[in-house]
């Protein structure tokens, strides 16, 4: 870990496409893989940490996401609740939800998958949880065709096999939302 001053430590991450990202230690430590790497390899603290499964395009967005949430947590610490109120959301949750929704909406399908793979590799739990929930929300009550297109899955059933499955499990095809563009 290179230091600019005694208080501000920096960690350098090296992406699969050979781009270096110099991060404040607090931001880098949001990623479980970075935390584990530096705990296990104290002698390599001055060298860039390789991230062979993460491209710079996606790491920059993950850093953006992590910084925003880190700053938010520092500015608005959560207050312990004495009771659980399931019916209402507090203001900071709404702000985070709005940021997360906007963040998700900037991604195309390929971006979503690459971000999920990168978040999983980095062990960025909060981001991975948000992405998986957003994908689940996006495909909820959608047709089989929509889900196939969304995930890029080719239909390997014959028309007869598919008709038989649709008849056998017709309950699964009830109340399906109309398809929209992916």
N, C-alpha and C positions, 0 to 999 in steps of 0.2 A: 504494500500500500504506500504509494507516494504521498508525501504531505506537502501542502503549500504553507501551512502554518501549524503550530503545535496542536490546535484544536480541530482543524479541518482536514480529515483524512480523505484520500481519493482512492478509488479502485478502478482499474482499467479492465474492461471486458472486450474480448476479441471475437467478433461474429464469424460465422461460417464463410461469409464473403469478404473476410479480412478487414473489416472496419473496426476501428477502436472507439470505444465509448468510455470517457472518463466520468465517473459518477462519484458523488459524495457517498461516503461509507453508509450513511443512514438509508439512502435510496437503494444501494446495491444489496444491503442486508435484508431488504424486503423479499429477496429471492432466496428461497431455501437452499438451492444448489450453491449459490455464492457463499452463503453463511457456512455451510458444511465444508466447502472447498477451503476457505481460509482458516477455519478451525482445525482442519486436518493437515494443512500445508503452510504452516507459519513461515517456513523458510522461503516461500515463493511469493511473498506479499508484494514485492516490487515488480513482479512480472504480470503481464496481462493474463487474465483468466480466459482460456479458450471456451467458446460456446459453439461447438461444431454443429449443433442442431438448430441454430437460431440465425436468421438472416437479419441484416441491419435494418431493413425496411420495417420489420416487425418489432425488433428490439426497441427502436426509437418510439414506437407507439406504446409499447409496454412500459417504457420509462416514463412517458407522458402520463399514462394512467396511474402508475405507482406514485409519482411525485404529487399529482393532484390529491390522491387519497391520503398520502403522508402529511401533506400540508393541512388538509381538512381535519385530520385527526389531531394534529398539534394545535390548531386554532380552536377547535370545538371538542374538547374532551367529553366523552360520554359520562353522563351522571348516572350513578347507580339508581335503579328503580326499586321502590319498595313493593310495588305491585305490578303485575303483568297486565298491560292493557292491550289486548289483541285488536281492538277496534280502531285504534288511531295510530297514525304514523307521526313521529316527531319531525320538526322542520328540517333538521340536518339529514335525516334519511331521505326526505323528498329531494333535497339538493343533490345528494349522491345518486339517487335513482335517475334524476334528470341528466346528470353528467354521464352516467353509465349508458343510458339509452342513446344519448347523442353520440357517444363513443362507438357503441355497437353499430349505429346507423351509418357510420362512415366506412364500414367494412363491407366488401362484397363477399360472396360465399367463399371464394378461395382465401380471402383475408381472414375470415372467421376461422377456417380450418387451420391456417398457418399460425394464427394467434393462439388458438387452443393448443396446438402442438408445442409452440414455444412456451406458453404459460405452464403447461404440464412439465416440460423439460426443466424450466427454471424453478419449478415448485412455487409459482406465484399463485397461491391458493385463492386469494380474494378475486383476482382477475379470472382465473379458470372457472370459479364458481359462477361469476357473473355471466361469462360467455356461455357456459353450458345451460344456465337458466334461460338466457335470452334465446338460444337455439330451441330449447324445449317449448318456450312460449310461442315462438314463430311457427313451429310445426303442429302445435296443439290443434286438434279438430280439423286438420287438413286431410285432403284426399291422399290415397296411396300414390297417385301420379305426382302430386305436388311434392310429397316427401322423397320420392325417387329422384325427381329433378333436383331438389334441394341438396340431397346427399350425393348426386351423381351416380346413382345405382341403375344399372341396366335391368330391364324386366326380362328375366329368364324363364318366365312361365309361358306356356302356349296359351292362346286365347281360351281354349277349352279348360285348361287347368285353372286359369284365373277365374273363369265363370263359375266353376265348381266351388272354388274357395269363397268367392263372393256370396254364393248361395248358402254354403254351409255356415259361414260366419257373417250373415247379413247384419246382425246387430252391430258389428264393428264399423259398418259403413253408414249407419244412421247419424243424423245431425252433423254431417261433415260440412264445414264452411266452404263457400265457393273459393276456388283457387284464385290467387292473385299472382302478380308477377314476382318472380324470385329475384 
